[in-house]
């Protein structure tokens, strides 16, 4: 059995941790992309809802 591969987001503007957090928030909770944008902004991550 092989170990799961780490997701590769090569070429993306944001680090893996930021992308993973945004995807987790969007799918885990009933949030809109604008709400995810606001939650990330509260944590100091400036991203547009269009980017998400």
C-alpha positions, 0 to 999 in steps of 0.5 A, spaced: 500 500 500 502 506 498 502 513 502 497 518 500 501 523 496 501 530 498 497 535 494 501 539 489 498 546 488 505 548 484 503 554 480 498 557 484 499 564 488 497 562 495 500 556 499 497 549 500 495 551 507 491 557 505 488 553 499 486 547 503 483 552 509 479 555 504 476 549 501 475 546 508 471 552 510 467 552 503 465 544 504 465 543 511 460 549 513 454 552 509 458 558 507 458 562 501 464 564 497 464 571 500 463 569 507 469 564 506 473 571 503 471 574 510 473 569 514 480 568 511 481 576 511 479 576 519 485 571 519 490 576 515 489 573 508 487 577 503 483 574 497 478 575 493 471 571 492 472 571 485 479 567 486 476 562 491 
